[in-house]
């Protein structure tokens, strides 16, 4: 059974860093696009980044370009989201999501991704 489990969230000061992890089971990363999406209180869920590791493709929302990076460890079946220079507006619940055969040709859309994790809270505050 496919399962995605996020970890690594927490409280960080503005300008700080966090690394989120998404541990995937029941799938092979080579065949899936994996995305990070987030939802802030009172706002719609929005795409942050995606990766299709087998073709070396990544995408980032404009709001996080230059600050966030996404990577995979295919041997461990883990996807990482490294978040640097964090801002208060990055505060949200961050979700990992997967879709079979996805190509990650655009910033992830909620409707494209079929499998979801439970989310991890990221709070950026002084």
Residue frames relative to the residue before (quaternion, step in Angstrom):
aa qw qx qy qz dx dy dz
X 1.0000 0.0000 0.0000 0.0000 0.00 0.00 0.00
X 0.4440 -0.7065 0.4868 0.2583 3.55 -0.87 0.97
X 0.0533 0.7944 -0.6002 0.0763 3.54 -0.92 0.97
X 0.1138 -0.7642 0.6331 0.0475 3.54 -1.09 0.84
X 0.0247 -0.8053 0.5917 -0.0284 3.57 -0.78 1.03
X 0.2153 -0.7902 0.5658 0.0950 3.55 -0.59 1.20
X 0.0522 0.7663 -0.6401 0.0187 3.53 -1.27 0.50
X 0.6255 0.5872 -0.3896 0.3349 3.55 -1.30 0.17
X 0.5024 0.6537 -0.4357 0.3612 3.58 1.21 -0.07
X 0.1809 0.7858 -0.5800 0.1159 3.54 -1.30 0.18
X 0.6033 -0.5283 0.4535 0.3890 3.49 -1.37 -0.33
X 0.0643 0.7915 -0.6024 0.0810 3.57 -0.83 0.99
X 0.4956 -0.6512 0.4859 0.3069 3.55 -1.15 0.60
X 0.6249 -0.5114 0.4101 0.4240 3.60 -1.17 0.42
X 0.7604 0.3175 -0.2756 0.4950 3.53 -0.97 0.96
X 0.5929 0.5955 -0.3525 0.4119 3.56 1.26 -0.25
X 0.4031 -0.7019 0.5431 0.2235 3.53 -1.39 -0.04
X 0.0227 -0.7444 0.6661 0.0404 3.48 -1.36 0.48
X 0.1693 -0.7474 0.6250 0.1486 3.54 -1.24 0.45
X 0.2056 -0.7697 0.5972 0.0929 3.52 -0.71 1.14
X 0.1676 -0.7669 0.6123 0.0936 3.53 -1.16 0.70
X 0.1201 -0.7502 0.6460 0.0743 3.53 -1.18 0.70
X 0.1458 -0.7919 0.5903 0.0571 3.56 -0.41 1.24
X 0.1382 -0.8160 0.5606 0.0275 3.54 -0.59 1.21
X 0.0022 0.7752 -0.6318 -0.0014 3.55 -1.04 0.81
X 0.7541 0.3655 -0.2767 0.4703 3.53 -1.16 0.61
X 0.7467 0.2779 -0.2133 0.5654 3.58 1.21 0.31
X 0.3450 -0.6846 0.5960 0.2389 3.51 -1.36 0.27
X 0.4769 -0.7207 0.4181 0.2798 3.56 -0.53 1.17
X 0.5726 0.6169 -0.3849 0.3787 3.60 1.04 -0.64
X 0.7602 0.4074 -0.1975 0.4660 3.61 1.05 -0.70
X 0.7092 0.4319 -0.2378 0.5039 3.56 1.29 -0.03
X 0.3223 -0.6354 0.6486 0.2677 3.48 -1.33 0.43
X 0.1461 -0.7732 0.6145 0.0561 3.54 -0.97 0.95
X 0.0879 -0.8166 0.5705 0.0000 3.55 -0.86 0.98
X 0.2310 -0.6871 0.6603 0.1965 3.46 -1.42 0.31
X 0.0060 -0.7638 0.6448 -0.0282 3.52 -0.96 0.98
X 0.1572 -0.8008 0.5715 0.0859 3.56 -1.15 0.43
X 0.1275 -0.7742 0.6157 0.0731 3.51 -1.26 0.48
X 0.2136 -0.7666 0.5994 0.0862 3.50 -0.71 1.20
X 0.6539 -0.5196 0.3623 0.4136 3.60 -1.17 0.48
X 0.8423 0.1688 -0.1396 0.4926 3.55 -0.88 0.96
X 0.6843 0.4470 -0.2843 0.5011 3.58 1.26 0.08
X 0.5667 -0.5814 0.4583 0.3616 3.52 -1.29 0.35
X 0.5762 -0.5658 0.4555 0.3746 3.53 -1.25 0.48
X 0.0704 -0.8154 0.5745 0.0056 3.58 -0.92 0.90
X 0.5167 -0.6440 0.4728 0.3079 3.53 -1.15 0.63
X 0.2356 -0.7713 0.5810 0.1097 3.53 -1.07 0.83
X 0.7760 -0.2033 0.2009 0.5623 3.56 0.75 -1.05
X 0.0490 -0.7764 0.6241 0.0728 3.53 -1.29 0.35
X 0.1227 -0.7761 0.6148 0.0681 3.51 -1.34 0.33
X 0.0658 -0.7198 0.6882 0.0635 3.49 -1.20 0.76
X 0.2757 -0.8451 0.4339 0.1468 3.49 0.12 1.37
X 0.6272 0.5781 -0.3502 0.3871 3.59 1.03 -0.73
X 0.7591 0.2889 -0.1888 0.5520 3.59 1.18 -0.44
X 0.4873 -0.7132 0.4029 0.3025 3.56 1.28 0.22
X 0.4775 0.6795 -0.4307 0.3532 3.57 1.10 0.62
X 0.0024 0.7753 -0.6314 0.0157 3.52 -1.08 0.87
X 0.0915 -0.7655 0.6331 0.0691 3.55 -1.26 0.43
X 0.1070 -0.7889 0.6041 0.0349 3.54 -1.17 0.70
X 0.4984 -0.6026 0.5279 0.3313 3.52 -1.18 0.61
X 0.6160 -0.5707 0.3916 0.3762 3.58 -1.10 0.68
X 0.6475 0.5663 -0.3152 0.4009 3.56 1.02 -0.79
X 0.7703 0.3262 -0.1830 0.5164 3.60 1.18 -0.42
X 0.4101 0.7236 -0.4711 0.2937 3.61 1.23 -0.07
X 0.7977 0.2616 -0.2230 0.4955 3.51 -0.94 0.95
X 0.7274 0.3843 -0.2371 0.5167 3.58 1.25 -0.25
X 0.7616 0.2948 -0.1557 0.5557 3.59 1.08 -0.74
X 0.0627 -0.7604 0.6428 0.0676 3.52 -1.22 0.59
X 0.2081 -0.7665 0.5979 0.1083 3.55 -1.17 0.64
X 0.0635 0.7958 -0.5972 0.0772 3.53 -1.00 0.82
X 0.2586 -0.7544 0.5791 0.1693 3.53 -1.30 0.26
X 0.1732 -0.6912 0.6817 0.1661 3.49 -1.36 0.39
X 0.2340 -0.8298 0.4899 0.1291 3.54 0.06 1.31
X 0.5965 0.5706 -0.3678 0.4283 3.58 1.11 -0.56
X 0.7447 0.3594 -0.1968 0.5268 3.56 1.10 -0.75
X 0.3473 -0.7490 0.4826 0.2924 3.59 1.30 -0.22
X 0.4865 0.6355 -0.4369 0.4106 3.54 0.94 0.97
X 0.1725 -0.7499 0.6320 0.0918 3.55 -1.11 0.82
X 0.1890 -0.7990 0.5669 0.0669 3.54 -0.90 0.99
X 0.1038 -0.7305 0.6667 0.1053 3.52 -1.27 0.53
X 0.1494 -0.7829 0.6020 0.0496 3.55 -0.44 1.27
X 0.0750 -0.8118 0.5789 -0.0149 3.54 -0.62 1.16
X 0.0237 -0.8014 0.5961 -0.0441 3.55 -0.58 1.22
X 0.8162 0.2252 -0.1788 0.5011 3.56 -1.31 0.32
X 0.1063 0.8483 -0.5117 0.0856 3.54 0.93 0.89
X 0.2189 -0.7661 0.5988 0.0813 3.50 -1.18 0.81
X 0.6473 -0.5163 0.3708 0.4205 3.60 -1.14 0.42
X 0.6595 0.5207 -0.3149 0.4414 3.59 1.04 -0.68
X 0.5632 0.5654 -0.3980 0.4525 3.59 1.24 0.03
X 0.4474 0.6946 -0.4496 0.3394 3.58 1.27 -0.11
X 0.3295 0.7147 -0.5452 0.2889 3.56 -0.70 1.12
X 0.4654 -0.5592 0.5659 0.3879 3.49 -1.40 -0.09
X 0.2114 -0.7906 0.5687 0.0823 3.54 -0.76 1.10
X 0.1387 -0.8002 0.5828 0.0262 3.52 -0.86 1.08
X 0.2790 -0.6964 0.6354 0.1830 3.50 -1.22 0.68
X 0.0017 0.8045 -0.5929 0.0355 3.57 -0.96 0.85
X 0.1608 -0.7962 0.5798 0.0640 3.55 -1.18 0.59
X 0.0078 -0.7708 0.6360 0.0356 3.52 -1.23 0.54
X 0.4572 -0.6981 0.4823 0.2663 3.55 -0.86 0.97
X 0.8395 0.1760 -0.1434 0.4937 3.54 -0.91 0.95
X 0.4136 0.7221 -0.4720 0.2910 3.57 1.22 0.05
X 0.3369 -0.7829 0.4980 0.1597 3.57 -0.99 0.79
X 0.3086 -0.7741 0.5068 0.2206 3.61 1.25 -0.16
X 0.2824 0.7770 -0.5141 0.2286 3.56 0.77 1.02
X 0.7719 0.1889 -0.1237 0.5943 3.57 1.27 -0.08
X 0.6602 -0.4403 0.3973 0.4609 3.54 -1.29 0.17
X 0.5402 -0.6863 0.3652 0.3221 3.60 -0.68 1.05
X 0.2367 -0.7409 0.6166 0.1222 3.47 -1.13 0.89
X 0.5871 -0.6088 0.4023 0.3504 3.56 -0.97 0.87
X 0.6868 0.5335 -0.2870 0.4017 3.57 0.91 -0.92
X 0.6345 0.5633 -0.3319 0.4122 3.59 1.15 -0.48
X 0.7355 0.4573 -0.2348 0.4413 3.56 0.97 -0.82
X 0.3220 -0.8046 0.4834 0.1236 3.50 -0.72 1.20
X 0.7810 0.2889 -0.1362 0.5367 3.57 0.98 -0.83
X 0.0868 -0.8232 0.5606 -0.0221 3.56 -0.87 1.01
X 0.3820 -0.6677 0.5854 0.2561 3.50 -1.30 0.52
X 0.6589 -0.5431 0.3668 0.3692 3.53 -1.32 0.04
X 0.5322 -0.6527 0.3893 0.3732 3.57 1.25 -0.26
X 0.1040 -0.7624 0.6348 0.0712 3.53 -1.27 0.50
X 0.4216 -0.7350 0.4797 0.2278 3.56 -0.88 0.98
X 0.0675 -0.7519 0.6551 0.0318 3.53 -1.04 0.90
X 0.0146 -0.7942 0.6067 -0.0319 3.55 -0.76 1.08
X 0.0998 -0.7843 0.6119 0.0221 3.54 -0.74 1.11
X 0.2849 0.7514 -0.5276 0.2755 3.52 -0.36 1.28
X 0.3702 -0.7078 0.5540 0.2346 3.53 -1.19 0.62
